[in-house]
């Protein structure tokens, strides 16, 4: 097996709406790219038009997976049925294990200006889907950033140059990094061999092992222990997302992700009976 990862497929994110009409780009979780096991969905939200985000995401339920929300600009208030509450600001991360179920809301705490960030859905193995929900806010100043002369790597999950990211899911062992590259800068990122995943270019354009990837494109990656990245003429920002595949059946409907249709029916029944 070659040690360097390459691009096996390029997919462009699609315009979508969610919540109470929030406009976003759905990168993963579309017909073109339904999932990259263990990842189920990646949404990018980026707008300086309040009408595109101000209605937010009122109360809605989840069961069976984890959400990782990474804010780049703006402020978002989280509240949930377990009594957790937090305010996400620029650079902050929220890590929520929905497990057997909770109801939460995510509402903008601003009326103008840029709102930008990501939400990633990470699947849970069958044996962890009905555990108790967990919630963690991670302030920006506690997230490791490794700086090079012409690049930097912000580590949300996994390890790099002796640093460890704050998100540590025991079974899928994710590696998630925000990589910034100056124009023409190159970086070979050591990544976990055997993990499945993709790289999403959200600013500028990049080369991934020589393959050109434009802003708004997700590059599904082959296996390997190294990811060669280069910035285009004006540089690039790349979200690298890798995890240990679960290789389990997936049954999903709206906010619930389980292993069988019967478990989905039970999730609806539990939610309607107020058991979340």
C-alpha positions in Angstrom: 0.0 0.0 0.0 1.3 3.4 -0.9 1.9 5.6 2.2 0.5 8.8 0.6 -3.2 9.4 0.2 -4.7 10.6 -3.0 -8.0 11.9 -4.2 -10.4 9.1 -5.3 -13.4 11.3 -5.9 -14.4 15.0 -6.0 -17.8 16.2 -4.9 -19.1 19.7 -4.7 -21.3 20.8 -1.8 -24.9 21.6 -2.6 -27.1 24.5 -1.4 -29.6 23.4 1.3 -31.8 24.7 4.1 -32.2 23.3 7.6 -33.7 24.3 10.9 -36.1 27.3 10.5 -34.8 28.1 7.0 -31.1 28.5 7.6 -29.2 28.6 4.3 -26.1 26.4 4.1 -24.0 24.2 1.9 -24.4 20.4 2.5 -21.0 18.8 1.7 -21.7 15.3 3.0 -25.1 13.7 3.4 -26.4 14.4 -0.2 -27.4 11.9 -2.9 -24.0 12.5 -4.5 -22.1 11.7 -1.3 -24.5 10.1 1.3 -21.8 9.3 3.9 -18.1 8.5 4.3 -18.2 5.9 7.1 -18.2 6.9 10.0 -19.2 10.4 9.0 -22.8 11.1 8.1 -23.1 14.7 7.3 -21.1 17.9 7.0 -22.8 21.3 6.7 -21.0 24.6 6.0 -22.8 27.8 6.9 -21.4 31.1 5.8 -23.4 34.2 5.2 -23.3 37.9 6.1 -27.0 38.2 5.4 -28.9 37.8 8.7 -32.0 36.6 6.8 -30.0 33.5 5.8 -29.3 32.5 9.4 -31.2 34.5 12.0 -34.1 32.0 12.4 -31.5 29.4 13.6 -32.3 25.9 14.6 -35.2 25.8 17.1 -35.8 22.8 19.4 -35.2 19.5 17.5 -34.4 15.9 18.7 -31.3 13.7 17.9 -30.4 10.1 18.7 -27.6 7.8 17.7 -24.6 9.9 16.7 -22.3 12.8 17.7 -22.3 16.4 16.5 -19.2 18.5 16.2 -19.9 22.2 15.6 -16.9 24.4 14.7 -17.5 28.2 14.6 -15.3 30.4 12.5 -17.3 33.7 12.8 -20.4 34.8 14.7 -22.0 33.5 17.9 -24.4 30.6 18.5 -26.3 29.7 21.7 -26.9 26.1 22.5 -29.6 24.8 24.9 -30.7 21.2 25.4 -33.2 19.1 27.3 -30.4 17.8 29.7 -29.9 21.4 31.1 -26.8 22.1 29.1 -26.3 25.6 27.8 -23.3 27.2 26.0 -22.3 30.1 23.7 -20.1 29.3 20.8 -17.9 32.2 19.5 -15.3 32.4 16.8 -12.9 29.4 16.9 -14.9 27.5 19.5 -16.0 23.9 19.2 -19.0 22.1 20.6 -18.9 18.3 20.9 -22.2 16.6 21.6 -22.8 12.9 21.9 -26.6 12.6 21.4 -26.6 8.8 22.2 -30.0 7.7 23.4 -31.5 11.1 22.8 -31.9 14.7 23.6 -33.7 17.8 22.3 -31.7 20.9 21.6 -31.7 24.3 19.9 -28.9 26.3 18.2 -29.8 29.9 17.9 -27.7 32.8 16.6 -26.8 35.5 19.2 -26.3 38.3 16.6 -28.5 40.3 14.3 -25.9 41.3 11.7 -22.4 40.4 10.5 -20.8 37.2 9.3 -22.0 33.8 10.6 -19.6 31.0 9.5 -18.8 27.5 10.6 -19.4 23.8 10.2 -21.4 21.0 11.7 -20.2 17.5 11.3 -22.2 14.3 12.2 -20.1 11.4 13.4 -21.8 8.0 13.7 -21.8 6.0 16.9 -21.3 2.2 17.0 -24.4 0.2 17.9 -23.2 -0.5 21.4 -22.9 3.2 22.2 -26.1 4.5 20.6 -28.2 4.1 23.8 -25.7 5.4 26.3 -26.3 8.7 28.2 -25.9 11.9 26.2 -22.7 13.9 26.7 -21.9 17.6 26.0 -18.7 19.6 26.0 -17.9 23.1 25.0 -14.3 23.7 23.9 -13.0 27.3 23.9 -10.9 28.4 21.0 -7.9 29.2 23.2 -7.7 25.6 24.4 -7.5 24.0 20.9 -3.9 23.3 19.9 -2.5 25.1 16.9 0.8 24.0 15.4 2.4 26.8 13.4 4.9 26.5 10.6 6.6 29.3 8.6 3.9 29.3 5.8 1.1 27.1 7.3 -0.7 26.2 10.5 -2.7 23.2 11.7 -5.5 23.6 14.2 -6.2 20.2 15.7 -9.8 19.5 16.7 -9.3 15.7 17.1 -6.3 13.3 16.8 -2.6 14.0 17.3 0.0 16.0 15.4 3.5 17.0 16.5 3.0 16.0 20.1 -0.4 17.9 20.4 -3.7 16.2 20.9 -7.1 17.6 19.9 -10.0 17.9 22.4 -12.4 15.6 20.6 -11.7 12.0 21.5 -14.4 9.5 20.5 -13.2 6.0 21.6 -14.4 3.8 18.8 -14.1 6.0 15.7 -10.9 7.8 16.9 -11.5 10.8 14.6 -8.7 13.0 13.2 -10.1 16.5 12.4 -7.8 19.4 11.5 -8.3 22.9 10.1 -5.2 23.4 7.9 -4.3 26.9 6.6 -1.7 27.1 3.8 -0.1 30.3 2.3 0.0 30.6 -1.4 2.3 27.9 -2.8 3.0 26.5 0.7 3.3 22.7 1.0 2.7 20.4 4.0 2.7 16.7 4.3 0.3 15.9 7.1 0.7 12.6 9.0 -2.7 11.0 9.4 -4.0 7.6 10.8 -3.6 4.8 8.2 -6.8 2.8 7.9 -9.1 5.7 8.6 -11.7 6.7 6.0 -12.4 10.3 5.2 -12.2 13.4 3.1 -10.7 16.9 2.8 -13.0 19.9 2.2 -11.5 23.1 0.7 -13.5 26.0 2.2 -11.2 28.9 1.2 -8.9 29.4 -1.8 -7.9 26.3 -3.7 -5.5 23.5 -2.9 -3.5 20.6 -4.4 -4.0 17.2 -2.7 -1.2 15.0 -3.7 -1.0 16.9 -7.0 -4.8 16.9 -7.6 -6.4 20.4 -7.9 -9.3 20.9 -5.5 -11.3 24.1 -5.7 -13.1 26.0 -3.0 -16.4 24.2 -2.2 -15.2 20.7 -3.2 -14.8 17.7 -1.0 -12.1 15.3 -1.9 -12.7 11.7 -0.8 -9.3 10.2 0.1 -7.6 6.9 -0.5 -5.9 5.1 2.4 -2.4 6.0 3.6 -0.4 7.5 6.4 0.4 10.9 4.8 -1.7 13.6 3.2 0.3 15.9 0.9 -1.3 19.4 0.8 -0.4 22.6 -1.1 -2.0 26.0 -1.2 -2.9 27.5 -4.5 -1.8 31.0 -5.7 -3.9 32.7 -3.0 -3.5 30.0 -0.3 -6.1 27.7 1.1 -8.0 26.5 4.1 -8.8 22.8 4.2 -10.9 20.9 6.7 -9.4 17.3 7.0 -11.8 14.8 8.4 -10.8 11.1 9.0 -12.2 8.3 11.3 -12.3 4.6 11.8 -15.1 3.1 9.7 -17.8 1.3 11.7 -18.9 -1.0 8.9 -22.3 -1.4 10.5 -25.8 -1.1 8.9 -27.1 2.4 8.9 -30.8 3.3 9.2 -31.5 7.0 9.3 -34.5 9.2 9.2 -34.2 12.9 9.8 -32.6 13.5 13.2 -32.2 9.8 14.1 -29.4 7.5 13.0 -29.7 3.8 14.2 -28.9 0.4 12.8 -32.4 -1.0 11.9 -35.7 0.5 10.8 -37.3 -0.9 14.0 -34.9 1.2 16.0 -35.9 4.3 14.0 -39.6 3.6 14.8 -38.7 3.2 18.5 -36.8 6.6 18.4 -39.9 8.3 17.0 -42.1 6.6 19.6 -39.8 7.6 22.5 -39.6 11.2 21.3 -43.3 11.5 20.9 -43.8 10.0 24.4 -41.4 12.6 25.9 -38.7 10.1 26.8 -35.8 12.3 25.4 
